[in-house]
Amino acid sequence: MDQKTLILLNLYFLQPILIFWGLTRAPIDFDFMFTPLVYFIIVFITLGISLIIAKPYFKEGSDRSIYLAAATVGNTGNLGIPLGIALFGEQSVPYTSIINIANVLFIYTFSVYFFAKDKFNFKEALISICKIPAIWFAVLALAANYFQIEFDSNVSRVLEMGAYTAIVLQLVIFGIYLSEIRLKTTNWKLSLNIVFIKHIVLPAVGLAVILYFDMDPYIGAILFMELMVPLAVNNVNLAAIYNCNPHDTTSAILMTSIAFISLVYFYLELTQYFFGF
C-alpha cells in the first residue's frame, strides 16, 4: 500500500468524520463562537506578517507555499485537545474542539490554496478547495448543531470511532514521511523560519489580541495553549496531494515539535502569569 492511499483515505473519509464529530459535541453559544473568531483574527494577522517576509526571503515557489500554508497552522486536534484536557479539564473540550475546527477550515481553504497555487491557476486551486469534503461536513455539522439534532448513541459511537481512527492514521502517515527524512537534505532555512513564526510571532500576536479583547481568563488560557502547539500533521497530507515537497513539510513539523518541547515550560509560565491557569 502506497502512503498516498492512506492520505486519500484519511483526507476524504476519516477527516470529515472527525470534523463532524468535533462540531456536534457541544451546543453553540456566544463564547463558543467568539473563540474561533478571535483565533482567526490572530492567524490572519500572523499570516499578513508572513506574507511580508515570504516573497523577498524565499526564492523557491514551493518554499513560499509551505511557509505560508503551514507556519500558522497548529496541531490543535491530535495534540491540542488532549493537552487541553490535561491542563484545563474535560470542560475545555468544547473550546478546543471548535478551535480545532477553525484551524481545519483554515487548512482546507487557505492552506490548500497555498499548496496548490504553484501547480494550478487560481480557478483550479479554488475548485480543488471545493472538492475537499471536510468543508462541507463542517457546514453540515454546524447546521445539525444549530437545529439541535440529536444522534442515536450507536451513531455517536461510530462517529467517535471514526474520529479517533483519523487521528491514529494521521500519525501513521506522519511517521512514514518522518522515516524518510535525511539531515543532509533538510531545508533548514525553511524549517527555522517556520519555527520563528509558529513559536515566537504567533503566540506574541495571540497574547496581544486575547488581552485586547479582554476574554474570560479560562477561555483565553485555552486559546493561548492552542496557539503554542507545533505544526499540524495535516500539512503533510496536502503537501503530498499537491506535490509540494512533503518531506520539507515533515521536517518543519519535526522542528516545531522539538521547539514546542523546549518552550512549553515558558509558555505555561506565561499562561499562569496572564490568565492565572
Phi, psi and omega per residue, in radians:
M1 nan 2.208 3.098
D2 -1.336 2.618 -3.119
Q3 -1.085 -0.472 3.127
K4 -1.181 -0.446 3.051
T5 -1.108 -0.773 3.100
L6 -1.121 -0.683 -3.140
I7 -1.105 -0.808 3.138
L8 -1.121 -0.709 3.097
L9 -1.059 -0.758 -3.119
N10 -1.241 -0.768 -3.030
L11 -1.208 -0.710 -3.005
Y12 -1.766 -0.139 -3.109
F13 -2.220 -0.977 -3.017
L14 -1.402 -0.706 3.130
Q15 -1.046 -0.744 3.063
P16 -1.024 -0.642 3.089
I17 -1.125 -0.771 3.119
L18 -1.024 -0.778 -3.124
I19 -1.145 -0.794 -3.139
F20 -1.084 -0.763 3.138
W21 -1.087 -0.798 -3.099
G22 -1.136 -0.636 -3.070
L23 -1.436 -0.167 3.141
T24 -1.932 0.276 -3.079
R25 -1.517 -0.379 -3.101
A26 -2.525 2.558 3.140
P27 -1.170 2.678 -3.136
I28 -1.433 2.262 2.978
D29 -2.397 -3.118 -3.040
F30 -1.073 -0.902 -3.141
D31 -1.046 -0.641 -3.123
F32 -1.085 -0.725 -3.105
M33 -1.504 -0.483 -3.123
F34 -1.209 -0.576 -3.101
T35 -1.044 -0.898 3.103
P36 -1.156 -0.471 3.087
L37 -1.107 -0.789 3.085
V38 -1.116 -0.678 3.102
Y39 -1.026 -0.781 3.125
F40 -1.105 -0.701 3.114
I41 -1.029 -0.791 3.138
I42 -1.080 -0.823 -3.091
V43 -1.123 -0.732 -3.090
F44 -1.253 -0.590 3.040
I45 -1.095 -0.789 3.133
T46 -1.161 -0.650 3.083
L47 -1.088 -0.682 3.090
G48 -1.065 -0.737 3.081
I49 -1.096 -0.725 -3.141
S50 -1.119 -0.667 3.123
L51 -1.102 -0.656 3.117
I52 -1.120 -0.668 -3.079
I53 -1.378 -0.657 -2.881
A54 -1.111 -0.886 -2.970
K55 -1.080 -0.847 -3.138
P56 -1.319 -0.367 -2.997
Y57 -1.621 -0.574 -3.109
F58 -1.940 2.050 -3.123
K59 -1.419 -0.629 -3.139
E60 -1.342 2.291 -3.134
G61 -1.081 -0.659 -3.140
S62 -1.159 -0.627 3.089
D63 -1.114 -0.763 3.105
R64 -1.089 -0.709 -3.122
S65 -1.093 -0.830 3.133
I66 -1.110 -0.748 -3.123
Y67 -1.037 -0.817 -3.102
L68 -1.318 -0.627 -3.082
A69 -1.307 -0.629 -2.932
A70 -1.828 -0.496 -2.903
A71 -1.076 -0.537 -3.083
T72 -1.749 0.018 -3.014
V73 -1.783 2.013 -3.086
G74 -1.709 2.912 3.114
N75 -1.464 1.160 -3.028
T76 -1.337 -0.230 -3.132
G77 -1.654 -1.231 -3.068
N78 -1.025 -0.647 -3.102
L79 -1.855 -0.741 -3.021
G80 -1.085 -0.774 -3.098
I81 -1.151 -0.905 3.097
P82 -1.129 -0.584 3.101
L83 -1.155 -0.668 3.079
G84 -1.090 -0.700 3.100
I85 -1.107 -0.736 -3.120
A86 -1.143 -0.675 -3.054
L87 -1.578 -0.627 -2.981
F88 -2.150 0.000 3.125
G89 1.544 2.996 -3.068
E90 -1.162 -0.364 3.116
Q91 -1.178 -0.172 3.091
S92 -1.417 -0.257 -3.009
V93 -1.012 -0.779 3.109
P94 -1.003 -0.671 -3.111
Y95 -1.304 -0.756 3.101
T96 -1.153 -0.570 3.128
S97 -1.192 -0.776 -3.111
I98 -1.232 -0.591 3.052
I99 -1.150 -0.688 3.105
N100 -1.097 -0.673 3.111
I101 -1.155 -0.733 3.070
A102 -1.023 -0.738 3.116
N103 -1.094 -0.756 3.136
V104 -1.122 -0.716 3.110
L105 -1.089 -0.681 3.078
F106 -1.108 -0.767 -3.138
I107 -1.036 -0.816 -3.018
Y108 -1.482 0.093 3.012
T109 -2.088 -1.300 -3.058
F110 -1.207 -0.781 -3.139
S111 -1.125 -0.727 3.085
V112 -1.028 -0.745 3.135
Y113 -1.071 -0.820 -3.118
F114 -1.123 -0.697 3.119
F115 -1.180 -0.582 -3.019
A116 -1.591 -0.334 -2.915
K117 -1.170 -0.446 3.116
D118 -1.377 -0.326 3.141
K119 -1.799 -0.333 -3.092
F120 -2.325 2.787 2.997
N121 -1.389 3.099 -3.037
F122 -1.029 -0.772 -3.111
K123 -1.103 -0.767 3.134
E124 -1.150 -0.677 3.107
A125 -1.113 -0.703 3.127
L126 -1.140 -0.713 3.103
I127 -1.114 -0.696 3.129
S128 -1.108 -0.594 3.087
I129 -1.124 -0.781 -3.099
C130 -1.152 -0.380 -3.139
K131 -1.404 -0.214 -3.136
I132 -1.332 2.049 -3.035
P133 -1.200 -0.337 -3.103
A134 -0.999 -0.668 -3.124
I135 -1.101 -0.800 -3.081
W136 -1.244 -0.587 3.087
F137 -1.220 -0.565 3.068
A138 -1.132 -0.769 3.094
V139 -1.077 -0.772 3.130
L140 -1.087 -0.727 -3.136
A141 -1.166 -0.710 3.102
L142 -1.105 -0.684 3.093
A143 -1.125 -0.769 3.115
A144 -1.089 -0.680 3.116
N145 -1.168 -0.795 -3.085
Y146 -1.087 -0.736 -3.117
F147 -1.533 0.139 3.039
Q148 0.959 0.793 3.082
I149 -1.351 2.176 -3.123
E150 -1.727 2.479 -3.112
F151 -1.870 2.545 3.054
D152 -1.011 2.586 -3.099
S153 -1.018 -0.600 3.125
N154 -1.201 -0.674 3.086
V155 -1.133 -0.749 3.115
S156 -1.065 -0.679 3.135
R157 -1.157 -0.695 3.104
V158 -1.104 -0.766 3.111
L159 -1.079 -0.720 3.127
E160 -1.120 -0.746 3.114
M161 -1.090 -0.748 3.106
G162 -1.113 -0.675 -3.139
A163 -1.103 -0.825 -3.132
Y164 -1.221 -0.541 3.053
T165 -1.125 -0.680 3.105
A166 -1.060 -0.731 -3.141
I167 -1.110 -0.807 -3.114
V168 -1.122 -0.805 -3.112
L169 -1.123 -0.626 3.110
Q170 -1.082 -0.703 3.116
L171 -1.190 -0.597 3.065
V172 -1.093 -0.785 3.120
I173 -1.062 -0.776 3.110
F174 -1.051 -0.728 3.133
G175 -1.105 -0.644 3.117
I176 -1.065 -0.855 -3.138
Y177 -1.236 -0.579 3.123
L178 -1.106 -0.629 -3.127
S179 -1.192 -0.305 -3.093
E180 -1.715 0.030 3.139
I181 -1.341 2.422 3.058
R182 -2.161 2.292 -3.075
L183 -1.023 -0.622 -3.089
K184 -1.162 -0.466 -3.094
T185 -1.853 0.126 -3.131
T186 -1.172 2.390 3.107
N187 -1.469 1.457 -3.034
W188 -1.137 -0.667 -3.131
K189 -1.032 -0.816 3.134
L190 -1.143 -0.841 -3.065
S191 -1.088 -0.781 -3.090
L192 -1.214 -0.605 3.087
N193 -1.214 -0.617 3.058
I194 -1.160 -0.694 3.075
V195 -1.022 -0.740 -3.133
F196 -1.084 -0.813 3.135
I197 -1.146 -0.811 -3.014
K198 -1.231 -0.698 -2.986
H199 -1.878 -0.114 3.086
I200 -2.064 -1.008 -3.049
V201 -1.211 -0.891 -3.084
L202 -1.047 -0.863 3.097
P203 -1.094 -0.625 3.134
A204 -1.144 -0.810 3.085
V205 -1.083 -0.759 -3.124
G206 -1.059 -0.788 3.138
L207 -1.071 -0.759 -3.137
A208 -1.102 -0.763 -3.114
V209 -1.195 -0.759 3.131
I210 -1.044 -0.779 3.127
L211 -1.189 -0.609 3.123
Y212 -1.096 -0.738 -3.132
F213 -1.423 -0.074 3.099
D214 0.901 0.889 -3.105
M215 -1.207 2.760 3.021
D216 -0.933 2.287 -3.048
P217 -0.955 -0.658 -3.131
Y218 -1.132 -0.828 -3.135
I219 -1.198 -0.680 3.105
G220 -1.070 -0.695 3.123
A221 -1.141 -0.715 3.113
I222 -1.107 -0.789 -3.128
L223 -1.099 -0.747 3.121
F224 -1.101 -0.698 3.098
M225 -1.069 -0.697 -3.132
E226 -1.178 -0.445 3.108
L227 -1.333 -0.410 -3.013
M228 -1.581 -0.145 -3.120
V229 -1.217 2.710 -3.124
P230 -1.187 3.140 -3.058
L231 -1.015 2.640 3.096
A232 -1.260 2.354 3.132
V233 -1.204 -0.384 3.088
N234 -0.988 -0.437 3.117
N235 -1.018 -0.561 3.125
V236 -1.115 -0.737 3.109
N237 -0.958 -0.902 -3.036
L238 -1.219 -0.700 3.102
A239 -1.067 -0.655 3.128
A240 -1.259 -0.723 -3.130
I241 -1.067 -0.695 -3.069
Y242 -1.783 0.266 3.068
N243 0.911 0.837 -3.086
C244 -2.005 1.110 3.076
N245 0.837 1.152 -3.135
P246 -1.067 -0.476 3.138
H247 -1.248 -0.643 3.037
D248 -1.136 -0.655 3.089
T249 -1.117 -0.736 3.109
T250 -1.099 -0.714 3.107
S251 -1.055 -0.731 3.134
A252 -1.117 -0.694 3.098
I253 -1.092 -0.766 3.116
L254 -1.072 -0.777 -3.132
M255 -1.123 -0.717 3.125
T256 -1.212 -0.505 3.081
S257 -1.188 -0.730 3.089
I258 -1.124 -0.742 3.122
A259 -1.111 -0.678 3.114
F260 -1.054 -0.799 3.120
I261 -1.063 -0.669 -3.123
S262 -1.241 -0.547 -3.007
L263 -1.808 -0.120 -2.982
V264 -1.051 -0.656 3.123
Y265 -1.098 -0.743 3.115
F266 -1.100 -0.733 3.098
Y267 -1.055 -0.781 -3.121
L268 -1.134 -0.615 3.068
E269 -1.128 -0.706 3.083
L270 -1.116 -0.716 3.117
T271 -1.079 -0.745 3.118
Q272 -1.138 -0.710 -3.071
Y273 -1.206 -0.796 -3.037
F274 -1.560 -0.472 -3.039
F275 -2.113 -0.186 3.107
G276 1.362 0.309 3.130
F277 -2.126 nan nan
